[in-house]
């Protein structure tokens, strides 16, 4: 998922968008933004980069096996019938 540093940076940027008249509340807003971002991201059905890469490798191997089987089937279909 997203790391803590990125969440902190994003919440600080959001707090920086607060009008100057509310500058005293920026720290509280940054903390609230961070909590809301964490909660929102936690509710999403996300996978880690590592999980994604593992599944990508599995898909690649499966695709390679499928292509090999398709070639075998095509070769068998091209053979003259024994009947």
C-alpha positions in Angstrom: 0.0 0.0 0.0 1.1 3.6 0.3 3.9 4.3 2.8 3.7 6.6 5.9 6.0 9.2 4.4 3.9 9.6 1.3 0.8 9.9 3.5 2.5 12.6 5.6 3.6 14.5 2.6 0.1 14.4 1.1 -1.6 15.4 4.3 0.9 18.3 4.7 0.2 19.5 1.1 -3.5 19.4 1.8 -3.1 21.3 5.0 -1.0 23.8 3.1 -4.0 24.6 1.0 -5.9 25.8 4.0 -6.5 29.6 4.0 -3.9 31.7 6.0 -6.6 32.7 8.4 -6.8 29.1 9.7 -3.0 28.7 10.0 -3.3 27.7 13.7 -5.4 24.8 12.7 -3.0 23.5 10.0 -1.4 20.9 12.3 -4.7 19.5 13.4 -6.0 19.5 9.8 -2.9 17.7 8.6 -3.4 15.0 11.2 -7.1 14.8 10.3 -6.2 14.6 6.6 -3.8 11.8 7.3 -6.4 9.8 9.3 -9.0 10.3 6.5 -6.5 9.2 3.8 -5.4 6.1 5.8 -9.0 5.2 6.4 -10.0 5.7 2.8 -7.0 3.7 1.5 -7.6 0.9 4.0 -11.2 0.5 2.8 -10.0 0.0 -0.8 -9.3 -3.5 -2.1 -5.6 -2.9 -2.9 -2.6 -5.2 -3.1 1.0 -4.6 -2.4 3.5 -4.1 -5.2 5.1 -7.5 -4.2 1.7 -9.3 -4.5 1.1 -7.6 -7.8 4.4 -8.7 -9.2 3.9 -12.3 -8.0 0.5 -12.4 -9.8 2.0 -10.8 -12.9 4.7 -13.5 -13.0 2.0 -16.3 -12.6 -0.1 -14.7 -15.4 3.0 -14.6 -17.7 3.8 -18.3 -17.0 0.1 -19.2 -17.6 0.1 -17.3 -20.9 3.2 -19.0 -22.0 1.8 -22.4 -21.2 -1.5 -21.5 -23.0 0.4 -20.5 -26.1 2.4 -23.7 -26.1 -0.8 -25.7 -25.8 -2.4 -23.8 -28.6 0.5 -24.7 -30.8 0.2 -28.3 -29.9 -3.5 -28.4 -30.6 -2.9 -26.6 -34.0 -0.2 -29.2 -34.8 -2.5 -32.1 -33.9 -5.3 -30.6 -35.9 -3.0 -30.3 -38.9 -2.1 -34.0 -38.9 -4.1 -36.1 -41.3 -6.9 -38.0 -39.7 -6.3 -41.7 -38.9 -9.9 -42.6 -39.9 
